Amino acid sequence: MAEKELIQLFGEQKVRTKWDDVKQKWFFSIVDVCGVLTDQPDEKHARNYWKVLKHRLKKEGNETVTNCNQLKLRAADGKMRLTDVADMEQMFRLIESIPSKKAEPFKQWMAEVAARRIDQMQDPELNFEQAYADYRRLGYSDKWINQRIKSIEVRKELTDEWDRAGVKEGQQYASLTDIITQAWSGKTTKQYKQYKGLKKESLRDNMTNIELALNILAEASTTEISKAQNPKGFKQSAAVARKGGKIAGDARKKLEAQTGRSIISREKASDYLPPADRIQELPEETED
């Protein structure tokens, strides 16, 4: 099943989703929807709410619960975990069992998400326009947004190349990303996030302009080397990833020698954006 994982924003609350290219439909995380509709303070409370509701609906013989699927979605700890999901039609039925004043607005939002996807399939440029609008709403500068949008394009080209080389999406993508990141920054992705004081936030969304530029150079270089050397499988792609990352790493060292300071910064989005409670993880390519 060809899937694309995205985090959608309903107001200021995030809902994990996956688009299925084969079935041509969205799947929504039921736990996230329960959290939104019931104003549960955290994921743990939302999971408990869904556990109780699911048990009750099963006892009532509710077919929607019986037919709901499980897909791997990124959890709060960053790991991919099986999560109960429902398509839009199933979710409409589940919402009927959740007393909430947000029920109707949420249904309208889901319909808009579906309609937007159809428009984006007909005009891919709308994907970038939506991402641009989301970043603007969260307070990022136009200069940073333009570079971030470019990084998404570069990342997509890289993952397409990995797919062509026979690299498996998921852990192998994450490992190759780690190799590239360490080669140019001197830190693994985990170490980099810890250095910035990040937990579940996106690393790329918290890079400075120069960090983002070097990351783009590393991934673009990896893509071009891969196209030229035509690696097969993970092992050969890992060697290419080191070469691509090293190009950006050498550039970083030369720049640091000229400026006399480290390019790798502790700065993160919450240091220079509007109040932190407005900052949410945005829809983007996965960091795996």
Salt bridges, closest charged atoms under 4 A:
GLU3 OE1 - LYS18 NZ 3.11
GLU12 OE2 - ARG137 NH1 3.32
ASP21 OD1 - ARG117 NH2 3.71
ASP32 OD2 - ARG16 NE 2.86
ASP39 OD1 - LYS102 NZ 2.62
ASP42 OD1 - HIS45 ND1 2.61
GLU43 OE2 - ARG16 NH2 3.95
GLU43 OE2 - ARG47 NH1 3.40
GLU60 OE2 - ARG56 NH1 3.08
ASP77 OD2 - ARG81 NH2 2.42
ASP84 OD2 - LYS54 NZ 2.90
ASP87 OD2 - LYS25 NZ 3.07
GLU89 OE2 - ARG93 NH2 2.81
GLU96 OE2 - LYS107 NZ 2.33
GLU104 OE2 - LYS107 NZ 3.47
ASP134 OD1 - ARG137 NH2 3.90
ASP142 OD1 - ARG136 NH1 3.29
GLU153 OE1 - LYS150 NZ 3.54
GLU157 OE2 - LYS227 NZ 2.57
ASP160 OD1 - LYS156 NZ 2.82
GLU161 OE2 - ARG164 NH2 2.60
ASP205 OD1 - ARG148 NE 2.95
GLU211 OE1 - LYS196 NZ 2.98
GLU219 OE2 - ARG155 NH1 2.89
GLU219 OE2 - ARG204 NH2 2.88
GLU224 OE2 - LYS227 NZ 3.89
ASP250 OD2 - LYS246 NZ 2.94
GLU256 OE1 - ARG252 NH1 2.97
ASP271 OD1 - LYS268 NZ 3.93
GLU281 OE1 - LYS14 NZ 3.92
GLU284 OE1 - ARG148 NH2 2.15
GLU285 OE2 - ARG148 NH2 3.86
GLU285 OE2 - ARG204 NE 3.66
GLU287 OE2 - ARG204 NH1 3.97
ASP288 OD2 - ARG74 NH2 2.86
